[in-house]
Amino acid sequence: MPTAEKGILHVEGHELTITNPEKPLWPEAGITKLMYLEKLAALSPYLIPYCRGRFLTVIRFPHGVHGKSFYQKNAPEPLPPFVGTAQSGDIRHVRLDNLPTLLWLGNLAALEFHPSCERIGSAEPSEWILDIDPPREGDPRLMEAVGTVGEVLESLGIAAVPKTSGATGAQIFVPLREGCTFRQLRALGEFVGKYLAEKYPALFTLERLKKDRGNRIYFDYLQHWPGKTLAAPYTPRATPSATVSAPLTWDEVRRNADPASFNLLTIEKRLETHGDLIRRVPPQDLGPILKFIGKSSLFPLL
């Protein structure tokens, strides 16, 4: 039976041409391009807010997750009229500010969405993200490490949300009130990281080079910086099981949540039940802990 090579979607007053809607993008999960676009539409109220007003990098897989891929920073041509852009140096980034743009990118087989740490036009961070990077996929200590970082932050009076990266690791997401700088967050991250590496030397390392990490989990406080990107909350990932970067509860961390269970086939039901867990945490005022660290360490913060 012949299959359609093209289709038309009407979204928010715009017409989108969908090419090869039956192309398998995640074969093991049975997800075709058309199914993917349906999933993106369902995820859009949760994914777009973490990409809106940022410089976007996507990873495209024109032939699905098992084909060749490439990072795309520069906006591809031609651009539909509903796609906004923003300039950063010599790169013209797509602005993922609306549903038509998200679906247009999905049709281009953009399977991962990595926004900049900084907002367009602002020098201040609006969140603090710590990256937890295990030495191998499926490391059974991942949730132990995430939970340990959470306990340290809680002891400092900082409320945070853990999330799977959708790949091998996890992140800790801290919504922020205005007033912090990236430099202050980096110094605070170093303070926390040194404590973790000294108290739990068999579990954590601050070694940037993989060859020097051994079997330890890398506590990465350096990636959260202007000009760098991190996987957005709710972005799909190009794994065989179509995993999604999913915020977790701390109870789920303590129960050793399996990152593979959060995927494009399960995420909608989860969101119906939990909503956006990040939005439950109010923006944190780090002023008191920054002043404390600045007075008691070698890192001048204020």
Buried (B, 14 or more C-beta within 10 A) or exposed (E): EEEEEEBEBEBEEBEBEBEBBEBBBBEEBEBBBBBBBBBBBBBBEBBBBBBBBBBBBBBBBBEBBBEEBEEBBEBBEEBEEBBBBBEBEEEBBBBBBBBBBBBBBBBBBBBBBBBBBBBBEEEEBBBBBBBBBBBEEEBEBBBBBBBBBBEBBEEBEBBBBBBBBBBBBBBBBBBBEEEBBBEBBBBBBBBBBBBBBEEBEEBBBBBEEEEEBEEBBBBBBBBBBBEBBBBBBBBBBBBEBBBBBBBBBBEBBEEEBEBBEBBBBBBEEBBEEBEBBBEEBEEBBBEEBBEBBBEEBEBEBE
